[in-house]
Amino acid sequence: MDETRLRFSVTLGSNDLGTFRPTLSDRKKLGFFSQDAASQTERSDVIELNQVNTSVQALMNSLASVKRDLNFAKHALQADYEAKMDARASDLYTRLNERLSEIEKMHQEVRRISNRSQID
């Protein structure tokens, strides 16, 4: 009996060598093309993977928090900008109306002077 087949039959718990099924680690292949190799996860790798998973989850939560903060800051800056633009527009509107009133008064004064000179 071949040593490899005996090992697999013992692993499977079967005395029948006709029903051969490779273990999970033997079915999992890594690499490319002819460089494929079987892999198996060690217990220490699982702990490291859990730590990495926890770290990634914490980073994702931090990223979500940063996104919320940036969104809040963006809306605050946008509201501040709009308020400043409204104040500036109001100021310009007031100054423009004052200037138009002055021009109207000057025009009326010129018409009055012109009317007086024509009468004389």
N, CA, C and O atoms as CSV, one atom per row, in Angstrom:
chain,resi,resn,atom,element,x,y,z
A,1,MET,N,N,0.834,-1.169,0.000
A,1,MET,CA,C,0.000,0.000,0.000
A,1,MET,C,C,0.887,1.243,0.000
A,1,MET,O,O,1.877,1.319,0.727
A,2,ASP,N,N,0.519,2.187,-0.810
A,2,ASP,CA,C,1.256,3.442,-0.953
A,2,ASP,C,C,1.124,4.264,0.329
A,2,ASP,O,O,0.043,4.325,0.914
A,3,GLU,N,N,2.226,4.901,0.774
A,3,GLU,CA,C,2.228,5.641,2.038
A,3,GLU,C,C,1.281,6.841,1.987
A,3,GLU,O,O,0.590,7.118,2.967
A,4,THR,N,N,1.240,7.556,0.859
A,4,THR,CA,C,0.367,8.715,0.716
A,4,THR,C,C,-1.095,8.302,0.813
A,4,THR,O,O,-1.881,8.953,1.502
A,5,ARG,N,N,-1.460,7.230,0.132
A,5,ARG,CA,C,-2.848,6.777,0.161
A,5,ARG,C,C,-3.216,6.298,1.555
A,5,ARG,O,O,-4.344,6.498,2.005
A,6,LEU,N,N,-2.270,5.666,2.240
A,6,LEU,CA,C,-2.528,5.201,3.595
A,6,LEU,C,C,-2.759,6.394,4.519
A,6,LEU,O,O,-3.657,6.373,5.361
A,7,ARG,N,N,-1.938,7.436,4.356
A,7,ARG,CA,C,-2.100,8.641,5.175
A,7,ARG,C,C,-3.469,9.266,4.943
A,7,ARG,O,O,-4.130,9.662,5.903
A,8,PHE,N,N,-3.910,9.364,3.693
A,8,PHE,CA,C,-5.207,9.928,3.383
A,8,PHE,C,C,-6.337,9.062,3.904
A,8,PHE,O,O,-7.355,9.579,4.363
A,9,SER,N,N,-6.167,7.743,3.836
A,9,SER,CA,C,-7.228,6.875,4.326
A,9,SER,C,C,-7.340,6.980,5.839
A,9,SER,O,O,-8.444,6.901,6.377
A,10,VAL,N,N,-6.223,7.155,6.538
A,10,VAL,CA,C,-6.256,7.327,7.985
A,10,VAL,C,C,-6.874,8.680,8.322
A,10,VAL,O,O,-7.653,8.789,9.269
A,11,THR,N,N,-6.528,9.714,7.548
A,11,THR,CA,C,-7.077,11.050,7.766
A,11,THR,C,C,-8.580,11.045,7.595
A,11,THR,O,O,-9.302,11.673,8.370
A,12,LEU,N,N,-9.054,10.337,6.580
A,12,LEU,CA,C,-10.480,10.292,6.311
A,12,LEU,C,C,-11.202,9.345,7.261
A,12,LEU,O,O,-12.428,9.396,7.364
A,13,GLY,N,N,-10.485,8.506,7.938
A,13,GLY,CA,C,-11.104,7.559,8.845
A,13,GLY,C,C,-11.758,6.417,8.094
A,13,GLY,O,O,-12.751,5.852,8.551
A,14,SER,N,N,-11.215,6.087,6.973
A,14,SER,CA,C,-11.813,5.051,6.149
A,14,SER,C,C,-10.774,3.978,5.868
A,14,SER,O,O,-9.595,4.268,5.666
A,15,ASN,N,N,-11.223,2.763,5.860
A,15,ASN,CA,C,-10.338,1.667,5.489
A,15,ASN,C,C,-10.447,1.362,4.009
A,15,ASN,O,O,-9.628,0.623,3.464
A,16,ASP,N,N,-11.445,1.920,3.357
A,16,ASP,CA,C,-11.663,1.677,1.934
A,16,ASP,C,C,-10.797,2.641,1.132
A,16,ASP,O,O,-11.031,3.849,1.167
A,17,LEU,N,N,-9.816,2.137,0.421
A,17,LEU,CA,C,-8.915,2.981,-0.354
A,17,LEU,C,C,-9.535,3.394,-1.684
A,17,LEU,O,O,-8.950,4.207,-2.399
A,18,GLY,N,N,-10.684,2.867,-2.028
A,18,GLY,CA,C,-11.332,3.210,-3.294
A,18,GLY,C,C,-12.013,4.568,-3.255
A,18,GLY,O,O,-12.172,5.192,-4.304
A,19,THR,N,N,-12.422,5.050,-2.084
A,19,THR,CA,C,-13.077,6.359,-1.983
A,19,THR,C,C,-12.068,7.368,-1.445
A,19,THR,O,O,-11.971,7.593,-0.239
A,20,PHE,N,N,-11.347,7.948,-2.335
A,20,PHE,CA,C,-10.295,8.915,-1.972
A,20,PHE,C,C,-10.836,10.325,-2.127
A,20,PHE,O,O,-11.297,10.703,-3.204
A,21,ARG,N,N,-10.780,11.116,-1.035
A,21,ARG,CA,C,-11.105,12.539,-1.093
A,21,ARG,C,C,-9.985,13.291,-0.399
A,21,ARG,O,O,-9.675,13.004,0.757
A,22,PRO,N,N,-9.367,14.260,-1.089
A,22,PRO,CA,C,-8.288,15.012,-0.450
A,22,PRO,C,C,-8.843,15.914,0.645
A,22,PRO,O,O,-10.012,16.299,0.612
A,23,THR,N,N,-8.001,16.245,1.608
A,23,THR,CA,C,-8.415,17.138,2.684
A,23,THR,C,C,-8.555,18.557,2.143
A,23,THR,O,O,-8.115,18.864,1.035
A,24,LEU,N,N,-9.174,19.408,2.945
A,24,LEU,CA,C,-9.383,20.800,2.516
A,24,LEU,C,C,-8.073,21.484,2.168
A,24,LEU,O,O,-7.990,22.198,1.168
A,25,SER,N,N,-7.057,21.275,2.979
A,25,SER,CA,C,-5.786,21.937,2.720
A,25,SER,C,C,-5.147,21.446,1.435
A,25,SER,O,O,-4.400,22.183,0.791
A,26,ASP,N,N,-5.432,20.206,1.055
A,26,ASP,CA,C,-4.885,19.686,-0.196
A,26,ASP,C,C,-5.639,20.232,-1.400
A,26,ASP,O,O,-5.077,20.310,-2.492
A,27,ARG,N,N,-6.897,20.610,-1.223
A,27,ARG,CA,C,-7.692,21.145,-2.335
A,27,ARG,C,C,-7.438,22.627,-2.563
A,27,ARG,O,O,-7.609,23.110,-3.682
A,28,LYS,N,N,-7.037,23.353,-1.538
A,28,LYS,CA,C,-6.791,24.787,-1.663
A,28,LYS,C,C,-5.446,25.003,-2.332
A,28,LYS,O,O,-4.428,24.501,-1.856
A,29,LYS,N,N,-5.431,25.738,-3.422
A,29,LYS,CA,C,-4.207,25.985,-4.175
A,29,LYS,C,C,-3.914,27.472,-4.202
A,29,LYS,O,O,-4.823,28.290,-4.344
A,30,LEU,N,N,-2.652,27.819,-4.067
A,30,LEU,CA,C,-2.194,29.200,-4.158
A,30,LEU,C,C,-1.141,29.294,-5.245
A,30,LEU,O,O,-0.452,28.316,-5.535
A,31,GLY,N,N,-1.014,30.451,-5.838
A,31,GLY,CA,C,0.025,30.647,-6.842
A,31,GLY,C,C,-0.565,30.715,-8.236
A,31,GLY,O,O,-1.780,30.813,-8.409
A,32,PHE,N,N,0.307,30.661,-9.222
A,32,PHE,CA,C,-0.118,30.771,-10.604
A,32,PHE,C,C,0.377,29.573,-11.397
A,32,PHE,O,O,1.530,29.162,-11.274
A,33,PHE,N,N,-0.496,29.029,-12.199
A,33,PHE,CA,C,-0.194,27.971,-13.162
A,33,PHE,C,C,0.571,26.812,-12.527
A,33,PHE,O,O,0.059,26.191,-11.595
A,34,SER,N,N,1.750,26.509,-12.987
A,34,SER,CA,C,2.466,25.332,-12.493
A,34,SER,C,C,3.100,25.570,-11.128
A,34,SER,O,O,3.647,24.637,-10.539
A,35,GLN,N,N,3.042,26.782,-10.616
A,35,GLN,CA,C,3.644,27.093,-9.325
A,35,GLN,C,C,2.664,26.888,-8.180
A,35,GLN,O,O,2.955,27.277,-7.049
A,36,ASP,N,N,1.496,26.280,-8.449
A,36,ASP,CA,C,0.500,26.078,-7.407
A,36,ASP,C,C,1.060,25.240,-6.275
A,36,ASP,O,O,1.829,24.305,-6.500
A,37,ALA,N,N,0.673,25.578,-5.065
A,37,ALA,CA,C,1.106,24.826,-3.896
A,37,ALA,C,C,-0.032,24.808,-2.895
A,37,ALA,O,O,-0.780,25.780,-2.793
A,38,ALA,N,N,-0.176,23.731,-2.164
A,38,ALA,CA,C,-1.228,23.632,-1.159
A,38,ALA,C,C,-0.852,24.496,0.032
A,38,ALA,O,O,0.327,24.696,0.325
A,39,SER,N,N,-1.870,25.006,0.716
A,39,SER,CA,C,-1.599,25.828,1.901
A,39,SER,C,C,-2.494,25.375,3.037
A,39,SER,O,O,-3.539,24.760,2.824
A,40,GLN,N,N,-2.070,25.689,4.228
A,40,GLN,CA,C,-2.869,25.376,5.400
A,40,GLN,C,C,-2.647,26.498,6.400
A,40,GLN,O,O,-1.520,26.951,6.601
A,41,THR,N,N,-3.731,26.944,7.025
A,41,THR,CA,C,-3.649,28.045,7.981
A,41,THR,C,C,-3.202,27.520,9.333
A,41,THR,O,O,-3.758,26.553,9.853
A,42,GLU,N,N,-2.210,28.155,9.885
A,42,GLU,CA,C,-1.731,27.804,11.216
A,42,GLU,C,C,-2.604,28.498,12.258
A,42,GLU,O,O,-3.257,29.497,11.954
A,43,ARG,N,N,-2.620,27.974,13.486
A,43,ARG,CA,C,-3.401,28.598,14.563
A,43,ARG,C,C,-2.919,30.019,14.839
A,43,ARG,O,O,-3.737,30.898,15.111
A,44,SER,N,N,-1.640,30.258,14.778
A,44,SER,CA,C,-1.103,31.601,15.023
A,44,SER,C,C,-1.547,32.565,13.922
A,44,SER,O,O,-1.723,33.755,14.182
A,45,ASP,N,N,-1.732,32.066,12.692
A,45,ASP,CA,C,-2.209,32.912,11.600
A,45,ASP,C,C,-3.635,33.364,11.850
A,45,ASP,O,O,-3.987,34.494,11.510
A,46,VAL,N,N,-4.463,32.513,12.434
A,46,VAL,CA,C,-5.852,32.860,12.701
A,46,VAL,C,C,-5.921,34.001,13.701
A,46,VAL,O,O,-6.725,34.919,13.540
A,47,ILE,N,N,-5.087,33.954,14.731
A,47,ILE,CA,C,-5.067,35.035,15.717
A,47,ILE,C,C,-4.634,36.335,15.050
A,47,ILE,O,O,-5.237,37.382,15.284
A,48,GLU,N,N,-3.595,36.275,14.221
A,48,GLU,CA,C,-3.136,37.472,13.508
A,48,GLU,C,C,-4.217,37.989,12.565
A,48,GLU,O,O,-4.413,39.199,12.453
A,49,LEU,N,N,-4.917,37.084,11.889
A,49,LEU,CA,C,-5.988,37.500,10.985
A,49,LEU,C,C,-7.115,38.175,11.767
A,49,LEU,O,O,-7.690,39.161,11.306
A,50,ASN,N,N,-7.425,37.649,12.939
A,50,ASN,CA,C,-8.451,38.285,13.761
A,50,ASN,C,C,-8.008,39.669,14.208
A,50,ASN,O,O,-8.817,40.597,14.233
A,51,GLN,N,N,-6.736,39.823,14.561
A,51,GLN,CA,C,-6.220,41.136,14.951
A,51,GLN,C,C,-6.253,42.103,13.778
A,51,GLN,O,O,-6.613,43.269,13.941
A,52,VAL,N,N,-5.883,41.627,12.605
A,52,VAL,CA,C,-5.927,42.473,11.404
A,52,VAL,C,C,-7.374,42.853,11.106
A,52,VAL,O,O,-7.659,43.999,10.759
A,53,ASN,N,N,-8.279,41.896,11.241
A,53,ASN,CA,C,-9.692,42.163,10.996
A,53,ASN,C,C,-10.211,43.218,11.972
A,53,ASN,O,O,-10.946,44.121,11.571
A,54,THR,N,N,-9.841,43.113,13.234
A,54,THR,CA,C,-10.245,44.095,14.243
A,54,THR,C,C,-9.661,45.469,13.920
A,54,THR,O,O,-10.350,46.482,14.038
A,55,SER,N,N,-8.408,45.503,13.519
A,55,SER,CA,C,-7.760,46.776,13.167
A,55,SER,C,C,-8.427,47.413,11.956
A,55,SER,O,O,-8.652,48.623,11.926
A,56,VAL,N,N,-8.738,46.601,10.968
A,56,VAL,CA,C,-9.396,47.124,9.758
A,56,VAL,C,C,-10.780,47.665,10.107
A,56,VAL,O,O,-11.189,48.713,9.607
A,57,GLN,N,N,-11.491,46.950,10.963
A,57,GLN,CA,C,-12.824,47.413,11.374
A,57,GLN,C,C,-12.719,48.747,12.117
A,57,GLN,O,O,-13.535,49.642,11.899
A,58,ALA,N,N,-11.724,48.883,12.991
A,58,ALA,CA,C,-11.522,50.141,13.709
A,58,ALA,C,C,-11.179,51.266,12.737
A,58,ALA,O,O,-11.659,52.390,12.887
A,59,LEU,N,N,-10.350,50.964,11.740
A,59,LEU,CA,C,-10.011,51.977,10.733
A,59,LEU,C,C,-11.235,52.373,9.918
A,59,LEU,O,O,-11.410,53.544,9.582
A,60,MET,N,N,-12.079,51.402,9.600
A,60,MET,CA,C,-13.304,51.714,8.847
A,60,MET,C,C,-14.223,52.617,9.673
A,60,MET,O,O,-14.832,53.542,9.137
A,61,ASN,N,N,-14.322,52.346,10.976
A,61,ASN,CA,C,-15.131,53.202,11.844
A,61,ASN,C,C,-14.535,54.607,11.920
A,61,ASN,O,O,-15.266,55.596,11.882
A,62,SER,N,N,-13.218,54.694,12.027
A,62,SER,CA,C,-12.555,56.003,12.051
A,62,SER,C,C,-12.774,56.741,10.744
A,62,SER,O,O,-13.008,57.949,10.739
A,63,LEU,N,N,-12.697,56.018,9.637
A,63,LEU,CA,C,-12.921,56.627,8.325
A,63,LEU,C,C,-14.340,57.158,8.212
A,63,LEU,O,O,-14.553,58.245,7.676
A,64,ALA,N,N,-15.311,56.405,8.710
A,64,ALA,CA,C,-16.701,56.867,8.678
A,64,ALA,C,C,-16.850,58.130,9.519
A,64,ALA,O,O,-17.565,59.055,9.133
A,65,SER,N,N,-16.176,58.168,10.669
A,65,SER,CA,C,-16.232,59.347,11.528
A,65,SER,C,C,-15.606,60.557,10.840
A,65,SER,O,O,-16.147,61.661,10.907
A,66,VAL,N,N,-14.484,60.354,10.189
A,66,VAL,CA,C,-13.810,61.443,9.466
A,66,VAL,C,C,-14.700,61.940,8.325
A,66,VAL,O,O,-14.789,63.144,8.081
A,67,LYS,N,N,-15.355,61.014,7.629
A,67,LYS,CA,C,-16.260,61.419,6.543
A,67,LYS,C,C,-17.398,62.280,7.088
A,67,LYS,O,O,-17.752,63.294,6.485
A,68,ARG,N,N,-17.976,61.878,8.232
A,68,ARG,CA,C,-19.053,62.675,8.829
A,68,ARG,C,C,-18.542,64.064,9.216
A,68,ARG,O,O,-19.203,65.071,8.963
A,69,ASP,N,N,-17.353,64.105,9.835
A,69,ASP,CA,C,-16.782,65.390,10.245
A,69,ASP,C,C,-16.509,66.292,9.047
A,69,ASP,O,O,-16.788,67.490,9.089
A,70,LEU,N,N,-15.962,65.713,7.981
A,70,LEU,CA,C,-15.686,66.507,6.775
A,70,LEU,C,C,-16.975,67.002,6.135
A,70,LEU,O,O,-17.041,68.133,5.654
A,71,ASN,N,N,-17.989,66.162,6.130
A,71,ASN,CA,C,-19.269,66.563,5.562
A,71,ASN,C,C,-19.870,67.710,6.374
A,71,ASN,O,O,-20.401,68.670,5.814
A,72,PHE,N,N,-19.777,67.597,7.710
A,72,PHE,CA,C,-20.272,68.673,8.574
A,72,PHE,C,C,-19.502,69.965,8.326
A,72,PHE,O,O,-20.096,71.036,8.208
A,73,ALA,N,N,-18.173,69.860,8.247
A,73,ALA,CA,C,-17.344,71.045,8.005
A,73,ALA,C,C,-17.660,71.662,6.648
A,73,ALA,O,O,-17.703,72.885,6.507
A,74,LYS,N,N,-17.879,70.817,5.662
A,74,LYS,CA,C,-18.214,71.312,4.322
A,74,LYS,C,C,-19.509,72.105,4.351
A,74,LYS,O,O,-19.590,73.194,3.783
A,75,HIS,N,N,-20.528,71.557,5.017
A,75,HIS,CA,C,-21.811,72.254,5.076
A,75,HIS,C,C,-21.706,73.542,5.899
A,75,HIS,O,O,-22.348,74.541,5.575
A,76,ALA,N,N,-20.900,73.518,6.959
A,76,ALA,CA,C,-20.715,74.727,7.763
A,76,ALA,C,C,-20.020,75.809,6.942
A,76,ALA,O,O,-20.434,76.968,6.966
A,77,LEU,N,N,-18.969,75.440,6.219
A,77,LEU,CA,C,-18.270,76.411,5.371
A,77,LEU,C,C,-19.181,76.935,4.264
A,77,LEU,O,O,-19.157,78.120,3.934
A,78,GLN,N,N,-19.975,76.045,3.702
A,78,GLN,CA,C,-20.882,76.452,2.624
A,78,GLN,C,C,-21.926,77.434,3.163
A,78,GLN,O,O,-22.229,78.430,2.507
A,79,ALA,N,N,-22.478,77.167,4.345
A,79,ALA,CA,C,-23.463,78.073,4.945
A,79,ALA,C,C,-22.818,79.414,5.273
A,79,ALA,O,O,-23.426,80.462,5.056
A,80,ASP,N,N,-21.598,79.392,5.792
A,80,ASP,CA,C,-20.883,80.634,6.108
A,80,ASP,C,C,-20.630,81.442,4.842
A,80,ASP,O,O,-20.812,82.659,4.828
A,81,TYR,N,N,-20.209,80.761,3.777
A,81,TYR,CA,C,-19.956,81.432,2.503
A,81,TYR,C,C,-21.239,82.066,1.954
A,81,TYR,O,O,-21.233,83.207,1.491
A,82,GLU,N,N,-22.335,81.306,2.014
A,82,GLU,CA,C,-23.603,81.840,1.512
A,82,GLU,C,C,-24.060,83.042,2.328
A,82,GLU,O,O,-24.593,84.002,1.770
A,83,ALA,N,N,-23.858,83.001,3.648
A,83,ALA,CA,C,-24.229,84.137,4.501
A,83,ALA,C,C,-23.393,85.364,4.136
A,83,ALA,O,O,-23.922,86.472,4.040
A,84,LYS,N,N,-22.092,85.167,3.933
A,84,LYS,CA,C,-21.232,86.291,3.539
A,84,LYS,C,C,-21.636,86.850,2.179
A,84,LYS,O,O,-21.638,88.065,1.977
A,85,MET,N,N,-21.978,85.963,1.250
A,85,MET,CA,C,-22.399,86.421,-0.083
A,85,MET,C,C,-23.712,87.192,-0.002
A,85,MET,O,O,-23.883,88.193,-0.698
A,86,ASP,N,N,-24.639,86.741,0.836
A,86,ASP,CA,C,-25.894,87.461,1.013
A,86,ASP,C,C,-25.645,88.841,1.607
A,86,ASP,O,O,-26.249,89.822,1.174
A,87,ALA,N,N,-24.761,88.921,2.594
A,87,ALA,CA,C,-24.442,90.215,3.209
A,87,ALA,C,C,-23.792,91.137,2.189
A,87,ALA,O,O,-24.121,92.320,2.115
A,88,ARG,N,N,-22.882,90.601,1.415
A,88,ARG,CA,C,-22.206,91.403,0.385
A,88,ARG,C,C,-23.196,91.871,-0.683
A,88,ARG,O,O,-23.149,93.022,-1.117
A,89,ALA,N,N,-24.088,90.975,-1.102
A,89,ALA,CA,C,-25.086,91.350,-2.106
A,89,ALA,C,C,-26.015,92.431,-1.563
A,89,ALA,O,O,-26.372,93.366,-2.280
A,90,SER,N,N,-26.403,92.302,-0.303
A,90,SER,CA,C,-27.266,93.312,0.315
A,90,SER,C,C,-26.550,94.660,0.380
A,90,SER,O,O,-27.147,95.698,0.093
A,91,ASP,N,N,-25.278,94.643,0.756
A,91,ASP,CA,C,-24.489,95.874,0.817
A,91,ASP,C,C,-24.385,96.529,-0.566
A,91,ASP,O,O,-24.568,97.738,-0.710
A,92,LEU,N,N,-24.092,95.715,-1.565
A,92,LEU,CA,C,-23.999,96.258,-2.930
A,92,LEU,C,C,-25.336,96.815,-3.401
A,92,LEU,O,O,-25.376,97.853,-4.062
A,93,TYR,N,N,-26.430,96.136,-3.067
A,93,TYR,CA,C,-27.763,96.596,-3.449
A,93,TYR,C,C,-28.069,97.949,-2.804
A,93,TYR,O,O,-28.594,98.857,-3.449
A,94,THR,N,N,-27.729,98.063,-1.514
A,94,THR,CA,C,-27.970,99.320,-0.798
A,94,THR,C,C,-27.144,100.453,-1.405
A,94,THR,O,O,-27.669,101.540,-1.644
A,95,ARG,N,N,-25.863,100.210,-1.656
A,95,ARG,CA,C,-25.006,101.238,-2.244
A,95,ARG,C,C,-25.481,101.633,-3.637
A,95,ARG,O,O,-25.455,102.810,-3.997
A,96,LEU,N,N,-25.912,100.651,-4.414
A,96,LEU,CA,C,-26.400,100.939,-5.765
A,96,LEU,C,C,-27.664,101.787,-5.716
A,96,LEU,O,O,-27.805,102.743,-6.479
A,97,ASN,N,N,-28.581,101.438,-4.820
A,97,ASN,CA,C,-29.805,102.244,-4.693
A,97,ASN,C,C,-29.497,103.665,-4.240
A,97,ASN,O,O,-30.101,104.615,-4.739
A,98,GLU,N,N,-28.565,103.825,-3.302
A,98,GLU,CA,C,-28.175,105.172,-2.853
A,98,GLU,C,C,-27.590,105.968,-4.013
A,98,GLU,O,O,-27.923,107.139,-4.199
A,99,ARG,N,N,-26.735,105.344,-4.778
A,99,ARG,CA,C,-26.111,106.033,-5.927
A,99,ARG,C,C,-27.166,106.412,-6.965
A,99,ARG,O,O,-27.121,107.505,-7.531
A,100,LEU,N,N,-28.119,105.502,-7.215
A,100,LEU,CA,C,-29.193,105.836,-8.165
A,100,LEU,C,C,-30.043,107.001,-7.656
A,100,LEU,O,O,-30.462,107.853,-8.439
A,101,SER,N,N,-30.292,107.037,-6.373
A,101,SER,CA,C,-31.052,108.167,-5.785
A,101,SER,C,C,-30.294,109.473,-5.981
A,101,SER,O,O,-30.895,110.489,-6.329
A,102,GLU,N,N,-28.982,109.456,-5.763
A,102,GLU,CA,C,-28.170,110.650,-5.970
A,102,GLU,C,C,-28.225,111.094,-7.426
A,102,GLU,O,O,-28.367,112.284,-7.708
A,103,ILE,N,N,-28.113,110.144,-8.352
A,103,ILE,CA,C,-28.160,110.486,-9.784
A,103,ILE,C,C,-29.515,111.057,-10.148
A,103,ILE,O,O,-29.604,112.009,-10.923
A,104,GLU,N,N,-30.590,110.472,-9.585
A,104,GLU,CA,C,-31.937,110.987,-9.840
A,104,GLU,C,C,-32.064,112.427,-9.346
A,104,GLU,O,O,-32.613,113.277,-10.047
A,105,LYS,N,N,-31.564,112.700,-8.151
A,105,LYS,CA,C,-31.616,114.053,-7.592
A,105,LYS,C,C,-30.826,115.020,-8.459
A,105,LYS,O,O,-31.269,116.140,-8.712
A,106,MET,N,N,-29.652,114.586,-8.916
A,106,MET,CA,C,-28.850,115.447,-9.793
A,106,MET,C,C,-29.585,115.711,-11.099
A,106,MET,O,O,-29.559,116.835,-11.601
A,107,HIS,N,N,-30.225,114.722,-11.648
A,107,HIS,CA,C,-30.958,114.877,-12.895
A,107,HIS,C,C,-32.127,115.855,-12.700
A,107,HIS,O,O,-32.360,116.725,-13.539
A,108,GLN,N,N,-32.845,115.709,-11.605
A,108,GLN,CA,C,-33.954,116.635,-11.330
A,108,GLN,C,C,-33.445,118.067,-11.156
A,108,GLN,O,O,-34.079,119.019,-11.613
A,109,GLU,N,N,-32.297,118.210,-10.491
A,109,GLU,CA,C,-31.704,119.541,-10.309
A,109,GLU,C,C,-31.327,120.138,-11.661
A,109,GLU,O,O,-31.570,121.319,-11.910
A,110,VAL,N,N,-30.730,119.321,-12.539
A,110,VAL,CA,C,-30.359,119.807,-13.874
A,110,VAL,C,C,-31.611,120.200,-14.649
A,110,VAL,O,O,-31.606,121.230,-15.324
A,111,ARG,N,N,-32.668,119.423,-14.574
A,111,ARG,CA,C,-33.922,119.757,-15.281
A,111,ARG,C,C,-34.515,121.060,-14.742
A,111,ARG,O,O,-34.986,121.906,-15.502
A,112,ARG,N,N,-34.483,121.200,-13.427
A,112,ARG,CA,C,-35.021,122.414,-12.820
A,112,ARG,C,C,-34.233,123.640,-13.280
A,112,ARG,O,O,-34.815,124.671,-13.616
A,113,ILE,N,N,-32.899,123.519,-13.293
A,113,ILE,CA,C,-32.064,124.631,-13.727
A,113,ILE,C,C,-32.315,124.910,-15.213
A,113,ILE,O,O,-32.391,126.062,-15.639
A,114,SER,N,N,-32.439,123.846,-15.978
A,114,SER,CA,C,-32.699,124.008,-17.411
A,114,SER,C,C,-34.046,124.676,-17.658
A,114,SER,O,O,-34.160,125.533,-18.534
A,115,ASN,N,N,-35.060,124.294,-16.899
A,115,ASN,CA,C,-36.393,124.886,-17.044
A,115,ASN,C,C,-36.358,126.366,-16.669
A,115,ASN,O,O,-37.011,127.177,-17.326
A,116,ARG,N,N,-35.622,126.731,-15.643
A,116,ARG,CA,C,-35.515,128.132,-15.214
A,116,ARG,C,C,-34.814,128.973,-16.276
A,116,ARG,O,O,-35.205,130.108,-16.549
A,117,SER,N,N,-33.783,128.400,-16.862
A,117,SER,CA,C,-33.047,129.168,-17.846
A,117,SER,C,C,-33.872,129.371,-19.113
A,117,SER,O,O,-33.712,130.382,-19.796
A,118,GLN,N,N,-34.740,128.437,-19.431
A,118,GLN,CA,C,-35.581,128.595,-20.621
A,118,GLN,C,C,-36.675,129.616,-20.393
A,118,GLN,O,O,-37.082,130.306,-21.327
A,119,ILE,N,N,-37.154,129.720,-19.175
A,119,ILE,CA,C,-38.203,130.665,-18.837
A,119,ILE,C,C,-37.634,132.090,-18.843
A,119,ILE,O,O,-38.334,133.014,-19.258
A,120,ASP,N,N,-36.463,132.285,-18.423
A,120,ASP,CA,C,-35.859,133.609,-18.353
A,120,ASP,C,C,-35.483,134.048,-19.680
A,120,ASP,O,O,-34.953,135.148,-19.840
